[in-house]
Amino acid sequence: MYNKAVTRIAIIEDDETIREGYAYLIDHTSPYQVVNTYASFETAKHQLAKDNPDVILLDIQLPGVSGIDALPLIKKMLPQVYVIILTVFEVEKTILDALANGASGYFTKNTPSAKIIDAIKEVIMGGGPMSPNVARTVIRSLQKNFDSPLTKREAQILDLISKGKDRSQIASELFIEVETVKTHVKNIYIKLNVNSKADAIKIAKANRLI
């Protein structure tokens, strides 16, 4: 028999160093207990129900089933569990998809360890903790102009352009071809009636399109 009074944590993270680091941190600097760690959702799914964790720390970029796709499966298996995303991804679509799929919190991996411990406490208390930059992305998404002439993908690409990303970086980040990015950029210019990046960004920001 285990003591359910102790908050139980499971970690799904493919990087062994990071996985073991979080486990050590939680077991040695918090009142919480790590009940199991996994390198993928595939290895976790057969054991998670037995682990019966209160909180799961979940990476997005996992081998096989991604963290985003694993989220609804985890929530179906363990409806009461809180899932905190720990990832390198700060792309708006990824953040919103994670939250829509049931994540209770979202942090980037450069978050100080003490903040992760605080985040576990916060989700248990019913909060929705996020890195400041993630929270800003969510707020900005909610404040966007929903009458935008731009598609979601066009707005996403223009937002990345505004952050200084070039076409090849955007293609890599969004898992699309460079030619596809070029086509989207061309459509953005037509829709906004501009001929330059600077003008497209200026108009988009003035009209809350990004």
C-alpha positions in Angstrom: 0.0 0.0 0.0 1.2 3.5 -0.8 0.6 6.7 1.1 -1.8 8.7 -1.1 -1.4 11.7 1.2 2.0 12.2 -0.4 1.6 14.0 -3.8 2.8 11.5 -6.4 4.7 12.7 -9.5 5.5 10.9 -12.8 7.9 12.2 -15.4 7.8 11.5 -19.1 10.9 12.9 -20.7 13.2 11.2 -23.3 16.4 13.0 -22.3 17.8 10.8 -19.5 19.9 13.6 -17.9 16.9 16.0 -17.7 14.6 13.2 -16.5 16.9 12.1 -13.7 17.6 15.7 -12.8 13.9 16.5 -12.3 13.4 13.2 -10.3 16.4 14.0 -8.0 15.2 17.6 -7.6 11.7 16.7 -6.7 12.6 13.8 -4.4 15.3 15.8 -2.5 14.0 19.4 -2.4 10.2 19.0 -2.1 7.5 17.2 -0.1 6.5 15.3 -3.3 7.5 11.8 -4.4 8.5 10.7 -7.9 6.8 7.3 -8.4 8.1 6.6 -11.9 10.0 8.1 -14.8 9.7 7.2 -18.5 11.5 8.0 -21.8 8.3 7.8 -23.9 4.6 7.7 -23.7 4.6 4.1 -25.1 6.6 2.9 -22.2 4.5 4.9 -19.7 1.0 4.0 -20.9 1.0 0.4 -19.6 2.1 1.5 -16.1 0.6 5.0 -15.5 -2.7 3.8 -14.1 -0.8 1.7 -11.5 1.5 4.6 -10.7 -1.6 6.7 -10.0 0.3 10.0 -10.1 -1.3 13.3 -9.1 0.9 15.3 -11.4 2.8 14.4 -14.6 5.7 16.4 -16.0 5.5 15.8 -19.7 7.9 16.6 -22.6 6.5 17.4 -26.0 9.2 16.1 -28.3 9.1 12.4 -27.4 9.9 9.4 -29.6 6.8 7.9 -31.1 3.7 9.6 -29.7 4.3 13.3 -29.0 3.5 14.9 -25.7 0.7 16.9 -27.5 -0.9 13.7 -28.8 -0.3 11.8 -25.5 -2.2 14.4 -23.5 -5.8 13.4 -24.3 -4.8 9.7 -23.9 -3.4 10.5 -20.5 -6.4 12.5 -19.4 -8.7 9.6 -20.6 -6.7 7.2 -18.6 -6.3 9.4 -15.5 -9.1 12.1 -15.7 -8.0 13.8 -12.4 -4.3 14.0 -13.1 -2.6 17.4 -13.6 -0.2 17.6 -16.5 2.6 20.2 -16.6 4.4 20.6 -20.0 8.1 21.0 -19.8 9.5 21.7 -23.3 11.8 23.8 -25.5 8.8 24.8 -27.7 7.3 28.3 -27.4 5.4 28.3 -30.7 1.9 29.7 -30.2 0.1 26.7 -31.9 2.0 24.2 -29.7 1.2 26.1 -26.5 -2.5 26.4 -27.4 -2.7 22.8 -28.6 -1.2 21.6 -25.3 -3.7 23.7 -23.2 -6.6 22.6 -25.4 -5.6 18.9 -25.0 -5.7 19.2 -21.2 -2.4 20.6 -19.9 -2.7 22.4 -16.6 0.7 24.2 -16.9 3.3 25.0 -19.5 7.0 25.8 -18.9 10.1 26.0 -20.9 13.1 23.9 -19.9 15.2 26.9 -18.9 12.8 27.5 -16.0 14.6 27.6 -12.6 14.1 24.3 -10.7 12.4 26.1 -7.8 9.7 27.3 -10.2 8.9 23.8 -11.2 8.4 22.8 -7.6 6.1 25.9 -7.1 4.2 24.9 -10.3 3.4 21.5 -8.9 2.0 23.1 -5.8 0.1 25.6 -7.9 -1.6 23.0 -10.2 -2.6 20.9 -7.1 -4.2 24.1 -5.7 -6.2 24.5 -9.0 -3.9 27.1 -10.7 -2.6 27.2 -14.2 1.1 28.1 -13.9 3.1 29.1 -17.0 6.4 30.6 -17.9 6.0 34.4 -18.3 6.8 34.3 -22.0 4.2 31.5 -22.5 1.6 33.4 -20.6 2.3 36.4 -22.8 1.8 34.3 -25.9 -1.6 33.0 -24.6 -2.7 36.6 -23.8 -1.6 37.9 -27.2 -3.5 35.1 -28.9 -6.7 36.0 -27.0 -6.2 39.6 -27.9 -5.9 39.1 -31.6 -8.3 40.5 -34.1 -10.6 37.7 -35.1 -11.7 39.6 -38.2 -8.2 39.1 -39.5 -7.8 38.6 -43.3 -4.9 36.3 -42.5 -5.3 32.6 -41.9 -4.0 31.1 -38.7 -0.9 29.8 -40.5 -0.2 33.2 -42.2 -0.5 35.0 -38.8 1.9 32.4 -37.3 4.5 32.9 -40.0 4.2 36.7 -39.9 4.7 36.5 -36.1 7.9 34.5 -36.5 9.1 36.9 -39.2 8.5 39.8 -36.7 10.7 37.9 -34.3 13.6 37.9 -36.8 13.3 34.3 -38.1 14.2 33.8 -41.7 12.3 31.5 -44.1 14.4 28.4 -43.5 14.2 28.8 -39.8 10.4 29.2 -40.0 10.1 26.2 -42.3 12.1 24.1 -39.8 10.1 25.3 -36.8 6.8 24.7 -38.4 7.8 21.4 -40.2 7.0 22.8 -43.7 8.9 23.4 -46.9 10.7 26.7 -47.5 8.6 27.0 -50.7 5.5 26.8 -48.6 6.7 29.6 -46.4 7.4 31.7 -49.5 3.9 31.1 -50.8 2.4 32.1 -47.4 4.5 35.3 -47.3 3.4 36.2 -50.8 -0.3 35.8 -49.8 0.4 37.9 -46.7 1.7 40.7 -48.8 -1.2 40.5 -51.2 -3.8 40.5 -48.3 -2.2 43.4 -46.5 -1.4 45.3 -49.7 2.3 45.7 -48.8 5.6 45.0 -50.5 8.0 44.5 -47.6 8.4 42.7 -44.3 8.6 45.9 -42.4 5.3 47.1 -43.7 3.6 43.8 -43.2 4.7 43.7 -39.6 3.8 47.3 -39.0 0.2 46.8 -40.4 -0.2 43.5 -38.6 0.8 44.9 -35.2 -1.3 48.1 -35.7 -4.4 45.9 -36.4 -3.6 43.2 -33.8 -3.3 40.5 -36.5 -0.2 39.1 -34.7 
